[in-house]
Amino acid sequence: MCGIVGLFLKNDEMRPQLGAMLTDMLITMTDRGPDSAGIAIYGTGGDGVKITVQSDDPATDFDGLDAALTDALGSIGLRIADTHAILTLPADKRDAAINLLKARGLRIMGVGEAMEIYKETGLPRDVAARFNLRDMGGSHGIGHTRMATESAVTTLGAHPFSTADDQCLVHNGSLSNHNQMRRRLARKGVVTQTENDTEVGAAYISSRIAEGATLGEALEGTLEDLDGFFTFVTGTRNGFGVVRDPIACKPAVMAETGDYVAFASEYRAFADLPGIDTAKVWEPEPATVYFWER
Amino acid sequence: MQSLDMAATDLREVNATLQAQAAQTNQTEWVIENPRGSHAVAVGLDAPIHVTVKGSTGYYCAGMNAQATVHVQGSVGPGVAENMMSGEVIIDGDASQYAGATGHGGLLNIKGNASSRCGISMKGIDIVVHGNIGHMSAFMAQKGNLVVLGDAGDALGDSLYEARLFVRGSVKSLGADCIEKEMRPEHLEILADLLTRAGADATPEEFRRYGSARKLYNFNIDHIDEY
């Protein structure tokens, strides 16, 4: 199973409520997958680069992190949320910061101008509470609650997977050619961190975009190059995209009003969205790419 | 008019109440408020009652329906009216995958679109879709009528048995052993009756009929090596 949700706000006045809306949508999808939950949320950006890191032992690993980073890189922003820490720093310090964080044994969850990623094992309700997701504002976001099939139930096996700056992917389904694709990507120098099939899907999309494809072209490419079942929702700096495999046995429903575009595995997730009774509600077609960008 | 509010009443209680209605009940008019996309709403009914669902539902709405009329004022998730025996299920919006799957009887009337696998393995149900249907619809359909006012997706009627398929719009592709067939007077009659019952704004002459070439499910001695 797995439950996936996405929300793209057209109405900027709703931005402070993005985290609350997305969290409620994700909690409603809990019984599609109890193993882990995650959310990628896109804020306003413009403050440099944000790096989200995770530690299984935050009390030790985050102790002194601020001072160490400041010593090495100068003034940085640091916000700690449970097992995650979000660093904000000038774009030219990006690579130095990542090397330093990795050297300290921290896991990089995601990097980007606007994107922050929060994911852990556990139920959506508990994961959302740990990170206070409800209070986060933003322009768009995607979320996932996992029923694990292809790899272990761990923080790194949780979705969303980010394989390039401001890009991430959530997936309902399972890919059957992910090992082959992982090797193909590795030959091109694209390295994945886990044994997970979805990470390969994310890396495939990122590598296509890095090679010059548009988001739409990269999503079209998944239909050709990835084998298996998938309903994908991918987040980018400017919006989000949806694509389903040609068989389309993994559910998907979308809703659009003047205020937002919403995606979910099931209609239930939309029940509390404002104006849903008069929204345009439809099922995305198989093998058809949809995206919304600002 | 009896009302069941799903904001205050457990799904099982809602279904148990409706399932408990006797064939001679005086309480024939029911309304379900606040379905909020719930699964398995109004399933297993077996009495001539009329149930109006005020909003959209999730998986398996009106499954196994017999005698009852279930009218959903919204869209439905996968598997609406699965294995329906008799009665009528009306969907004002769209239906997701495998609408009317394995249905034995009754009328499933979808005012919007139905997605993939509509009428898969249907066994006598009549399905009228006012919009389009998705790929692999009427796969292995055995009996009954599928009427589509819009277009049909890929592989319509793959491995078809004896169900009749009527499509007004285009058919993206036909599945294995499904062919276009001549529209005879008795088919126009069946179609006219179904269109009237479904309140569809169309005339039988606008449709094309598709059915089984009967080559796949009949044993053919020339194909013995392929078995």
Interface residues (C-beta under 8 A of the other chain):
Chain A: P246 A248 C249 P251 V253 E266 Y267 R268 A269 F270 A271 D277 V281 W282 E283 E285 P286
Chain B: R36 G37 S38 G55 S56 T57 G58 Y59 S75 G77 P78 G93 D94 S96 Q97 N113 S115 S116 G134 H135
